[in-house]
Structures are given as C-alpha cells and as structure tokens.
C-alpha cells in the first residue's frame, strides 16, 4: 500500500534509466538529503559531528570502495586501509609541495595516486582468486604500511612519523569548525555515492557482476575479464584514497600510518559484510551499525548496571558481537542488512494483505 508502483508509467528511456525510477525512492532520498543538509546542522552539536557523523560518512565511503571491488566484482581484498593511507599521505604531500594547489585538488590527486597503487597490485592479482587473492591483498596492506613508515620523504622527515594535516580552505572559507567539516564530507560522500550507484547501473557495473557470478561465462560472451578486474581495483582504490584523505584532513587532523592498519581494513570488511555485499545502501547501513553498536552497548550497560562500562570491556564485546553477527548473516541472510530492508519494502507493497 505504501510502496506500490502502480500507475508509475515509464514513457521515455530517460525516465526508465533514472537513478531512482520509483517515486517513493526519489521522495525518500530527497527527504534524507534535507535532513542531512538542513535539519542535522541545526539540531546537531560538536559531539555529533566529530564523534559520529564525520567518521560514519568517511567509513561508509571506504566501505563503498571495498563493495565495488568485493561486492560487485567479486575480488576479495584486505588492503582497503592501506589505500586509504596512500590517499591521505599523497594528499598531504601534494598540498605541501605544490604552492597554491587547492585542497580539493590535492584530495583528488591523492585519490588518483591510490588508484595507481591499486592498479599495480591489481595487475599482480589478476590471475589469482579466492584464498590466494586474500593473501595477496593482505601483502599489499603490509607493504603500504611499511612504505609509509620507512620513507621519510612521505612524512616530511618527521621524527615521530605523525604529521599535522593542512587546514581545509576552499574559496577563502576555512573549514575549521565541526559543522563545516561535516557539510564538506557529506557533500563529497553524496556525490561519490551517486556516482557509484550510476556507475554500477551501467556497462561497467554489469560487467563486474558478470565476472563475479561466473568469470568463464563472462569471457564467453565477450567481457574482458582482466580489464574489468583491473578497473574494479582502480575505482575501489580511488574511493578508499578519498576516504583516507578525508579521514586525515576532516576528522583526526593528523596523517598517521597507524590509523590505516590491518584493523581498519578488517573493520571496513565487517561493514561491507554486515551491510550487504553488492549494494550501495549496504555500505551505509553497515557503517551505521558498526558506529552505533558501541554507543548502544554502552547505553544498555550503563542503564543496567547504573554506571559507565569500561571501554576495554565494550571493545572486547564488540569483537564478539561482530563475529557472531557475521556468522549469523552468512548462514541466515547472506544479503546483509540491506536484504532485510528489501524484504520490508516487499511487505509494504502487499500490506495489508498477507503474503
């Protein structure tokens, strides 16, 4: 009743190929954007922006990059955080060594450097798959971590290896407040998410899904498997590189190799699995779940016990919950949280009639 598509006729190719072809989806997206760009900046506070919304958006962007490679193209990777580190350090060095370079241009160039590194490792991974591909991408993670700490030029020869990121100045406006940095990150993530959704609906996305489902059959119908896999590595690394640049400049304010370790790669992988592989929305649902779970657990624990729970206990319980939830989703609902959302929409189409 609430989600029926009756009388929504497609009278042209343009209307049939819209990013959101259903009226309810368009209204819902516009409403969500109005809340994100208008309502939250009015009612939110610095804790919301710094502690929740900015890291959520950045991690959702990194998860989206991994989803393009793993969920759509079927190439498992454990090197997402490494490519985030490449994007962060490259953006820092572009802003440092090229006078007058706009900060957004340094973000784009840093992301392109991450895409180049992703292409290099993608070339080495084109003829392997499954467990061997996991080991190869894990090797890329360790190699990038090693390179970021051993080459002093990348850190401007800082003795500690931790360097302060430059201020974000765009058209004379300094993004020094949490609200401004939130709006900047939100705008970038929105544009890149829409671009990814449009990309996955096109020839590239269909080729990725064909390679993921059965690469031999994809080769038979004329899809160039190596080119598709390599392009997936490039696009995924670009998205992760942009997420790394935003993480360093708009969130923590420092460029630190330890922020892009293996634990971060595993966290991004958990977000993709829990949210739903092969889904743009799943990247955001998974990131929201991982970000809100510690807060929910702390709230429940403090309510039951009457005092705040030790952060180390919360962290350990988080890992247990992540593991149990991933196993449960893989067994019961491999589609993740986004599949539950799709089931809910199907029920709304038929409500109030039983199915």
C-alpha positions as CSV (number, residue, x, y, z in Angstrom):
1,X,0.0,0.0,0.0
2,X,2.7,2.5,1.0
3,X,5.3,1.3,-1.6
4,X,3.3,0.3,-4.6
5,X,4.5,1.3,-8.1
6,X,1.1,1.1,-9.8
7,X,0.4,4.0,-12.2
8,X,4.1,5.0,-12.3
9,X,4.5,4.6,-16.1
10,X,7.8,5.0,-17.9
11,X,7.1,6.9,-21.1
12,X,10.8,7.5,-22.2
13,X,14.2,6.0,-21.9
14,X,15.2,8.8,-19.6
15,X,12.6,8.1,-17.1
16,X,13.3,4.4,-17.3
17,X,17.0,4.9,-16.7
18,X,16.7,7.2,-13.7
19,X,18.9,6.6,-10.7
20,X,15.7,6.4,-8.6
21,X,13.0,5.3,-11.0
22,X,10.3,4.9,-8.3
23,X,8.6,8.0,-6.9
24,X,8.9,6.7,-3.3
25,X,12.6,6.3,-3.6
26,X,13.1,9.8,-5.0
27,X,11.0,11.3,-2.3
28,X,12.8,9.3,0.4
29,X,16.2,10.3,-1.0
30,X,15.3,14.0,-1.1
31,X,13.9,13.8,2.4
32,X,17.1,12.1,3.6
33,X,19.2,14.8,2.0
34,X,17.0,17.5,3.5
35,X,17.5,16.0,7.0
36,X,21.3,15.6,6.4
37,X,22.0,19.1,5.0
38,X,19.4,21.2,6.8
39,X,18.0,19.6,9.9
40,X,21.1,17.9,11.4
41,X,23.2,21.1,11.1
42,X,20.6,23.0,13.1
43,X,19.9,20.5,15.8
44,X,23.3,18.8,16.0
45,X,26.3,19.6,18.2
46,X,30.0,19.2,18.0
47,X,29.9,15.7,19.5
48,X,27.5,14.5,16.8
49,X,29.7,15.9,14.1
50,X,33.1,14.9,15.4
51,X,32.3,11.7,17.2
52,X,29.6,10.2,15.0
53,X,28.7,11.7,11.7
54,X,32.0,12.6,10.1
55,X,33.7,9.1,10.9
56,X,30.5,7.4,9.8
57,X,30.4,9.1,6.4
58,X,34.1,8.5,5.8
59,X,34.0,4.9,6.7
60,X,30.9,4.5,4.6
61,X,32.8,5.9,1.7
62,X,35.7,3.4,2.3
63,X,33.2,0.6,2.6
64,X,31.6,1.7,-0.7
65,X,35.0,1.4,-2.3
66,X,35.5,-2.1,-1.0
67,X,32.0,-3.0,-2.0
68,X,32.7,-2.0,-5.6
69,X,35.7,-4.4,-5.6
70,X,34.3,-7.3,-3.5
71,X,30.5,-7.0,-3.6
72,X,30.2,-6.1,-7.3
73,X,33.3,-7.5,-8.9
74,X,33.8,-10.5,-6.5
75,X,37.5,-9.7,-5.8
76,X,38.1,-10.1,-2.0
77,X,40.5,-7.6,-0.6
78,X,42.1,-6.9,2.8
79,X,44.1,-3.8,1.7
80,X,41.4,-1.1,1.9
81,X,43.1,0.7,4.8
82,X,46.4,0.7,3.0
83,X,44.9,2.5,0.1
84,X,43.3,4.9,2.5
85,X,46.8,5.6,3.8
86,X,48.1,6.2,0.3
87,X,45.4,8.7,-0.3
88,X,46.0,10.5,2.9
89,X,49.8,10.8,2.6
90,X,49.6,11.7,-1.1
91,X,47.1,14.4,-0.5
92,X,49.3,15.8,2.3
93,X,52.4,15.8,0.1
94,X,50.6,17.4,-2.8
95,X,49.3,20.2,-0.6
96,X,52.7,20.6,1.0
97,X,54.9,20.7,-2.1
98,X,52.7,22.4,-4.7
99,X,52.1,26.0,-3.7
100,X,48.7,27.3,-4.4
101,X,47.2,23.9,-5.1
102,X,43.5,23.9,-4.0
103,X,42.9,21.4,-1.2
104,X,40.2,19.6,-3.1
105,X,42.6,19.1,-6.0
106,X,45.1,17.6,-3.5
107,X,42.3,15.2,-2.4
108,X,41.6,14.2,-6.0
109,X,45.3,13.8,-6.8
110,X,45.9,11.8,-3.6
111,X,43.0,9.5,-4.6
112,X,44.4,9.1,-8.1
113,X,47.8,8.0,-6.5
114,X,45.8,5.4,-4.5
115,X,44.2,4.3,-7.8
116,X,47.6,3.9,-9.4
117,X,48.9,1.8,-6.5
118,X,45.7,-0.2,-6.6
119,X,46.3,-0.8,-10.3
120,X,49.8,-2.0,-9.6
121,X,48.7,-4.5,-7.0
122,X,45.7,-5.4,-9.2
123,X,48.0,-6.4,-12.0
124,X,49.7,-8.9,-9.7
125,X,46.3,-10.2,-8.5
126,X,44.6,-10.7,-11.9
127,X,45.4,-14.4,-12.3
128,X,44.6,-15.5,-8.8
129,X,41.4,-15.7,-6.8
130,X,39.8,-16.7,-3.5
131,X,42.2,-17.5,-0.7
132,X,45.3,-16.6,-2.8
133,X,43.8,-13.2,-3.6
134,X,43.1,-12.6,0.1
135,X,46.8,-13.3,0.9
136,X,48.0,-11.1,-2.0
137,X,45.9,-8.1,-0.9
138,X,46.9,-8.7,2.7
139,X,50.5,-8.4,1.5
140,X,49.7,-5.1,-0.1
141,X,48.4,-3.8,3.2
142,X,51.6,-4.8,5.0
143,X,53.8,-3.4,2.2
144,X,52.0,0.0,2.2
145,X,52.2,0.2,6.0
146,X,55.9,-0.5,5.7
147,X,56.5,2.1,3.0
148,X,54.6,4.8,4.8
149,X,56.8,4.4,7.9
150,X,60.2,3.8,6.2
151,X,60.4,6.5,3.6
152,X,60.9,9.8,5.5
153,X,60.1,12.0,2.5
154,X,56.4,10.9,2.7
155,X,56.2,12.3,6.3
156,X,58.4,15.3,5.6
157,X,61.1,13.7,7.7
158,X,59.0,13.9,10.9
159,X,60.8,12.2,13.8
160,X,57.5,10.7,15.2
161,X,56.0,9.8,11.8
162,X,52.8,11.6,12.8
163,X,52.3,14.9,10.9
164,X,49.6,17.6,11.2
165,X,47.3,17.9,8.1
166,X,46.9,21.2,6.4
167,X,43.9,23.3,7.1
168,X,41.0,22.9,4.6
169,X,40.5,26.2,2.9
170,X,38.1,26.3,-0.1
171,X,37.3,29.6,-1.9
172,X,38.7,31.6,1.0
173,X,36.5,29.7,3.6
174,X,38.3,27.8,6.3
175,X,36.6,24.6,7.3
176,X,37.8,24.7,10.9
177,X,34.5,24.0,12.7
178,X,33.0,20.6,13.1
179,X,29.8,21.7,11.3
180,X,31.7,23.0,8.2
181,X,33.8,19.8,8.0
182,X,30.7,17.7,8.3
183,X,29.0,19.5,5.5
184,X,32.1,19.2,3.3
185,X,32.4,15.5,4.0
186,X,28.7,15.0,3.4
187,X,28.8,16.8,0.1
188,X,31.7,14.7,-1.2
189,X,30.3,11.4,0.0
190,X,26.9,12.2,-1.5
191,X,28.4,13.0,-4.9
192,X,30.6,9.9,-4.9
193,X,27.8,7.6,-3.7
194,X,25.5,8.8,-6.5
195,X,28.4,8.4,-9.0
196,X,28.9,4.8,-7.8
197,X,25.2,4.0,-8.0
198,X,25.1,5.3,-11.5
199,X,28.3,3.5,-12.4
200,X,27.1,0.2,-11.2
201,X,23.9,0.5,-13.3
202,X,26.0,0.9,-16.5
203,X,28.1,-1.3,-18.6
204,X,31.0,-1.4,-16.1
205,X,28.7,-2.5,-13.2
206,X,27.1,-5.2,-15.3
207,X,30.5,-6.4,-16.4
208,X,31.6,-6.5,-12.8
209,X,28.6,-8.6,-11.7
210,X,29.0,-10.9,-14.6
211,X,32.7,-11.6,-13.7
212,X,31.6,-12.0,-10.0
213,X,28.9,-14.6,-10.8
214,X,30.9,-16.7,-13.3
215,X,34.0,-15.4,-15.0
216,X,34.2,-18.2,-17.5
217,X,30.7,-17.4,-18.8
218,X,31.6,-13.7,-18.8
219,X,34.6,-14.3,-21.0
220,X,32.5,-16.4,-23.4
221,X,30.0,-13.5,-24.0
222,X,32.9,-11.2,-24.8
223,X,33.7,-9.4,-21.5
224,X,37.4,-8.8,-21.0
225,X,37.9,-10.2,-17.5
226,X,41.3,-8.8,-16.8
227,X,40.3,-5.3,-17.9
228,X,37.2,-5.4,-15.6
229,X,39.1,-6.7,-12.6
230,X,41.8,-4.1,-13.1
231,X,39.2,-1.3,-13.4
232,X,37.5,-2.5,-10.3
233,X,40.8,-2.3,-8.4
234,X,41.3,1.2,-9.7
235,X,37.9,2.5,-8.9
236,X,37.9,0.9,-5.4
237,X,41.3,2.3,-4.6
238,X,40.2,5.8,-5.7
239,X,37.3,5.7,-3.3
240,X,39.4,4.4,-0.5
241,X,42.0,7.0,-1.2
242,X,39.4,9.8,-1.0
243,X,38.2,8.3,2.3
244,X,41.7,8.3,3.6
245,X,42.3,11.9,2.7
246,X,39.0,13.0,4.4
247,X,39.9,10.9,7.4
248,X,43.2,12.7,7.8
249,X,42.1,16.2,7.0
250,X,38.5,16.4,8.0
251,X,38.4,14.1,11.0
252,X,41.6,13.4,13.0
253,X,43.6,16.3,11.7
254,X,46.8,14.3,11.5
255,X,48.3,11.9,8.9
256,X,49.3,8.8,10.9
257,X,50.3,5.5,9.4
258,X,48.9,3.6,12.4
259,X,45.4,4.9,11.6
260,X,45.4,2.8,8.4
261,X,46.5,-0.6,9.8
262,X,45.1,-4.0,9.3
263,X,42.5,-3.5,12.0
264,X,40.9,-0.7,9.9
265,X,40.8,-3.0,6.8
266,X,39.0,-5.6,8.8
267,X,36.6,-3.1,10.2
268,X,35.7,-1.9,6.6
269,X,35.3,-5.6,5.6
270,X,32.9,-6.2,8.5
271,X,30.9,-3.1,7.5
272,X,30.6,-4.4,3.9
273,X,29.5,-7.9,5.0
274,X,27.1,-6.7,7.7
275,X,25.5,-4.0,5.5
276,X,25.3,-6.3,2.4
277,X,27.8,-7.0,-0.3
278,X,26.9,-5.7,-3.8
279,X,24.8,-2.9,-2.5
280,X,25.4,0.9,-2.3
281,X,23.0,1.3,0.5
282,X,24.5,-1.7,2.3
283,X,27.8,0.2,2.7
284,X,26.0,3.0,4.7
285,X,23.9,0.5,6.7
286,X,27.0,-1.5,7.7
287,X,28.9,1.7,8.7
288,X,26.0,3.0,10.7
289,X,25.7,-0.3,12.5
290,X,29.4,-0.5,13.4
291,X,29.4,3.1,14.5
292,X,26.2,2.9,16.6
293,X,26.9,-0.5,18.2
294,X,29.4,0.7,20.8
295,X,27.2,3.6,21.8
296,X,24.2,1.3,22.1
297,X,26.1,-1.3,24.1
298,X,27.5,1.4,26.5
299,X,24.0,2.9,26.9
300,X,22.4,-0.5,27.7
301,X,25.3,-1.5,30.0
302,X,25.2,1.8,31.9
303,X,21.4,1.6,32.2
304,X,21.5,-2.0,33.6
305,X,24.5,-1.5,35.9
306,X,23.9,2.1,36.8
307,X,27.4,3.2,35.9
308,X,29.5,3.6,32.8
309,X,31.1,0.4,31.3
310,X,34.9,0.2,30.9
311,X,35.9,0.9,27.3
312,X,38.1,-2.2,27.2
313,X,35.1,-4.4,28.1
314,X,33.0,-2.7,25.4
315,X,35.7,-3.2,22.8
316,X,36.1,-6.9,23.6
317,X,32.3,-7.4,23.5
318,X,32.2,-5.5,20.2
319,X,34.5,-8.1,18.6
320,X,32.4,-11.0,19.9
321,X,29.2,-9.4,18.5
322,X,30.9,-8.7,15.2
323,X,32.0,-12.3,14.8
324,X,28.6,-13.7,15.8
325,X,26.7,-11.3,13.6
326,X,28.9,-12.1,10.6
327,X,28.4,-15.8,11.0
328,X,24.7,-15.4,11.5
329,X,24.4,-13.2,8.4
330,X,26.4,-15.6,6.3
331,X,24.3,-18.5,7.3
332,X,20.8,-17.0,7.6
333,X,20.8,-13.9,5.4
334,X,23.9,-13.5,3.2
335,X,22.5,-10.3,1.7
336,X,23.1,-8.5,5.0
337,X,21.1,-5.6,6.5
338,X,20.2,-4.3,3.1
339,X,18.4,-7.5,2.3
340,X,16.2,-7.0,5.4
341,X,15.4,-3.6,4.1
342,X,14.4,-5.1,0.7
343,X,12.2,-7.6,2.4
344,X,10.5,-4.8,4.3
345,X,9.8,-3.0,1.1
346,X,8.2,-6.1,-0.4
347,X,5.9,-6.4,2.5
348,X,4.9,-2.7,2.2
349,X,4.0,-3.4,-1.4
350,X,1.4,-6.1,-0.3
351,X,0.2,-4.6,3.0
352,X,-2.4,-5.1,4.4
353,X,-2.8,-8.3,2.5
354,X,-1.0,-11.4,3.9
355,X,1.8,-13.0,1.9
